[in-house]
Amino acid sequence: MSRVGLPEPGVVLAETDWAALEHAYGTAENTPAQLIALLETNQEVRSRALEHLDHAMLHQTTLYSATAPAALYVAGILTDPRTAALVSTVPRTTPGPLRAELLGWLDSASNEVTDEVTDEVTDEAEATSRHYGFPPEDYPPFVQFREIRPALFVSVSRCLDDPDPHVREAAISACIPLLDDPLLFSHRTELAPLLRKTLAVSARWQYRDRAIEALARWGEDTAELEVRREAFEVCAAERRDARDWSTEPPLLTDYTSAPPF
């Protein structure tokens, strides 16, 4: 897996020895079929394939030997028109665009189900790993994923001007941890305005916090954004206080039987 260029999805499928790789549940020989299914016309089939990425390729934020090639495939199909189709995800009840979810798999700031793939290989994660006596270079999946960050960025950055605002936000967020790669430091200057104008004013507080933290880490002035974040928090608190609690169901203070846990 070279640091230069993004291989075609079909090449990743054909030239990867999936049977020799592993995911959370054993051999990854079933992964190619699931990756292909991401582009199926049936929404239920696409959704199940997305679950395979979430639960097998990145179970509890753990990187496996099959994770990096799967990420290359995902990056390779991001701009495929078929990724504009909808998928169902848990815990969401409203289907969303597959492209946003794939970006979310590469950077789970766009969903609350799993930790992001790319955050597993940020400089901060590396420092923490070393602190506890687990140098990342001793764990091949970690090293493999670090090596493909420039290739992933090539594809993720193509989604920065996507017509769907959800995809745009997911793409901006997905770029942040990829820019921890020294080869990509220069792109921080290009991305900073997007963090300010889009992510820092997102309706999702996770994106707002992510943008401010990234900008501060990159040495950018975030004073105005911090004030704006505090204003968001005050408004949110006022909305919570304004709720009509008389319409809320009563709290359960007694049980007729033991709870099922």
N, C-alpha and C positions, 0 to 999 in steps of 0.2 A: 504494500500500500504506500504509494509514493506521496510525498508532500506536494508534488506538483501536479495540478490538473485533477479533474473529477472524472472517473471512469464512467462509461455508459452503463446504465442499469443492467442491460442484458449481459454485459461483460462481467459485472459483479456476480450475477447469478451463475454464469457459466464457468467462470474461472476460480470460484471459491469452493474449496473442499468442505462443504457444510457438514458432512458426516464426521469430519475430524474436529469440528468445533463444538462448543457447548453453549447452552443457555441455562436458565434457571432450573429447567426440568430435565436436563440431560443433553443428549446429542441434538444438534441443530439441523439434522437432516430434513425435518419438516418445515423449516423456515422458508426456503425458496417458494413453496406453494403459498405460504401466508403472505409473503411479500408481493407475489403476483396478484393475490386476491385483493390487495389494497386498491387496485384499479378496476375491479369488477363492477358491472353495472348494477348489481343488486346491493342495496344499502345495508342489508343485514350481513351479507358476506363481507363487505368492506369494514363494517364495524367490528366483526369478529377478528379480522386480520389486524386491525388497530389494537385490539385487546392483546393479541399475541406480542406485539411490540412492547406494550406497557408491562405485561406480566411475565413474559419469558425473556425478552432481551434486556430488560432493565428492572428486574424484580427488586423492590426495596432499594432502589438507586445503586444496585450492584452492577458493575461492568463485567461482561463475560467475553469469552474469546469470539463469540459470534456478533457481539454488539457493534464493533467498528465496521465490519463489512455490511451489516444491516443498515447502519447509519449512512454509508456511502450510497446504498441503493435508495434509501429514503431521500437523500439530498438530490439524487439524480432524477427523481420523478416529481420534484416539487413544482416545476413549471409545466408539467403535463396538464393539459386542459381537463383531464378526467379528475384531477385532484380538487377541482372546484365543486365536485359532488358532495352531498351531505353524508355525515356519519353520526351515529348515536354514541354518546359517551356517558359513562357513569362518573360523578353523580348528576350530570346535567340531564334535564328532561327534554330540552329543545335541541334537535340535531344542529350541528355546525359544519362548516366547510372542512373537508378532509385536509386541505392544504394547511389550514390553521392548526389542526390537530397534529399533523406531521411536524410542523415547526415547533409545536408544543412538546412533541416527543424529544426533539433536539434541544429544547429549552423549556422545561416544564413550568416556567413562569406563566404560560398561557392556560394551565390547568392546575388543579389542586389535588390530583390523584397521585402523581409520582414526582420524585425529585428529577431534575433535568439531567439529561445525559451530559451536556457540556459542562455543567457545574461540577461534575465529578472530576474534571481534569483542570480546573482553574488553579492558579498559583496558590490561592488560599487553601484549597483542598490538599495540594501537595505539601504545604507547610504543616498542616495538621497531621497528615499521614506520617511525615518524618518525626514530628514531635512524639508520636506514640510508638516509634520504633518500627514503622512499616514503610521503608523507602519505596516510592511508587515505581522506580525503575525495576524493582524486583517483581512487579506484577504486570505481566505482558499485556493484558487487556487495557490497562491504564496507558502504557506507552503507545500502544497501537492507536488509541483514540487521540492522544495528543498529536500524533504524526499526521492525522487527517484533518486537523482543524482548518488549515488554509483551503483545502479542497471543499470542505463543508461551507466555508464562508462564501466561496464563489457562487454556490447555488442559493444559499440563504439570502444573500444580498440582492439577488435578482427579484426577490419578493418584496423589497422595500417600497416599491411604487405600485403594489397590487391594488386593483380597484376596490377590493373588499377591505374595509377599515379594520376588521378583526384580524385578517391576514397580515396587514401592514404592521399592526401593533405586535403580533406574534413574531414577525420577522425582525423587527427592531430589537425586541427583547432577546431573541435567539442569537443575534449578533454579539451581544455584550460579552458573554463568557468566551466566545471564539476569539475575541480580540485580546485575550490574555497571551496568545501566541506571539512571540517576539517578531515574527515575520509580518504580523498584522497590526502592530502598534500604530503605524501611520494612519490607519483607517479610523482611529478613535476621533481624530479631528473632524473627519467627514461625518461620523455618526452622531457626534455630540449635539448638533442642532436638531436632529430628529428626536433625540431623547428629550430635549427641552420642549419642542413644539408639539410633540405627539404623545410620547410615553409619559412624560411628567404631568400631563393634564388628562390622562386616560380616566375613564369611569371606573376602572379597576384599581383599587388601592395597591395591589401587588405590583402592578406596572409602575405606578407613581413612585413607590418606595424603591423599586429596582433602578429606575432612572436616576433618582437623586443619589443613591449609593454609588452607582457606577460613575457618575459625573464627578462626585467628590473624590473617588479613588483615582480618577484620571487627572486630578489637579484642577478641575473646573470650579468656578464660583457657583455655589448652590444656595447662597443666602436667600435670594428671592424665591426659589423653589421651596425652601424650608418654610418660609412664611406662608406660601400658598398651601403646603401640605398641612400646616397647622390649621389653616382656615377650613380645609376639607374636613379635618377631624372634628372641629367645633360644629360644623354644619351637620355632620353625621350624628354627633352626640345630641344635638337639638332635635333632630328627627326622631331619635330613639325616645327622648323625653316627652315628645309630643304625642306619642302613641296613646290611644284611648284604651287604657287597661281594663275598663269596664266591659269591653267587648271580648277580652281574652278569656279563654277557658280557665276554670279554676285549677290551682295547683293541687296535685295529688299529695295529701298529707298522711294518708293511711292506705294500707294494702289489705285486701281481703285474702291474698295468698302471697307467697314468697315470689319476688321478681325472678325472671328466668335467667339469672346470671350469678 
